[in-house]
Amino acid sequence: FTSFCVPTTEDALQQMESHSFDAVFVSLCARELGARGLARWIRNFSNGTKVFVITGWQGELDRSILCLEGIHDVLYKPLKFSEIRKIMFEHLG
């Protein structure tokens, strides 16, 4: 695996424009564009990339709306590697 960790959504978009990714993990409260905006951009310009949201917020998230935005699943903090691995196998095989 090759991975990138970037501090801003602007940096994420730059990486997305120059590399192809199988999966992207983004914070629900990502600054500037936001997780949903970034997911829409990825859906439109990087077809095939799976988007997963990470959040510590335990409220209800309407998964049908998230799916329409291009978000494939939600991970809740604190993260466990086993959960990341499970979600990767479910969505990427």
C-alpha positions in Angstrom: 0.0 0.0 0.0 1.0 3.6 -0.6 -0.6 6.2 1.6 -0.6 9.9 1.9 -1.7 12.0 4.9 -2.4 15.7 4.1 -3.4 18.5 6.4 -6.0 20.3 4.2 -8.6 19.5 1.6 -6.7 21.6 -0.8 -3.7 19.4 -0.4 -6.0 16.3 -0.8 -7.3 17.7 -4.1 -3.8 18.2 -5.3 -2.9 14.6 -4.5 -6.1 13.4 -6.1 -5.2 15.2 -9.3 -1.8 13.7 -9.5 -2.3 10.2 -8.2 -5.0 7.5 -8.4 -6.4 6.1 -5.2 -8.4 3.0 -4.3 -9.7 4.6 -1.1 -9.7 7.9 0.7 -10.4 8.5 4.4 -11.6 12.0 5.3 -12.7 13.6 8.5 -16.4 14.5 8.6 -15.5 18.0 9.7 -12.8 18.6 7.0 -12.1 22.2 6.6 -12.7 24.3 3.5 -14.6 21.8 1.2 -15.9 19.4 3.9 -16.1 15.7 3.7 -19.3 15.7 1.6 -17.8 18.3 -0.8 -14.6 16.3 -1.1 -16.6 13.1 -1.7 -18.6 14.8 -4.5 -15.4 16.0 -6.1 -13.9 12.5 -5.9 -17.1 10.9 -7.3 -17.1 13.3 -10.3 -13.3 13.4 -11.1 -11.8 10.2 -9.7 -14.3 7.5 -10.5 -13.8 4.3 -8.7 -12.2 5.7 -5.6 -14.0 4.7 -2.4 -14.6 7.5 0.2 -14.8 6.7 3.9 -15.7 9.3 6.5 -14.1 9.3 9.9 -15.9 11.0 12.8 -16.1 11.2 16.6 -19.6 12.5 16.4 -22.1 9.8 17.5 -25.2 11.3 16.1 -27.4 9.9 13.3 -26.0 10.1 9.8 -28.4 9.5 6.9 -26.4 6.9 5.0 -28.7 7.1 2.0 -27.7 10.8 1.6 -24.1 10.1 2.2 -24.2 7.4 -0.5 -25.6 9.9 -3.0 -22.7 12.2 -2.1 -20.2 9.5 -2.9 -19.4 8.3 0.7 -19.2 4.6 0.9 -19.1 4.1 4.7 -18.5 5.8 8.1 -15.9 4.9 10.7 -16.3 6.1 14.2 -13.5 7.2 16.6 -11.7 5.8 18.3 -10.6 3.8 15.3 -9.4 0.2 15.4 -7.2 -1.2 12.7 -9.4 -4.2 12.5 -12.4 -2.0 11.6 -10.3 -0.3 8.8 -9.2 -3.6 7.5 -12.8 -5.0 7.5 -14.2 -2.0 5.7 -11.3 -2.2 3.1 -12.1 -5.9 2.4 -15.8 -5.2 2.2 -15.5 -2.4 -0.4 -12.3 -3.3 -2.2 -12.1 -7.0 -2.0 
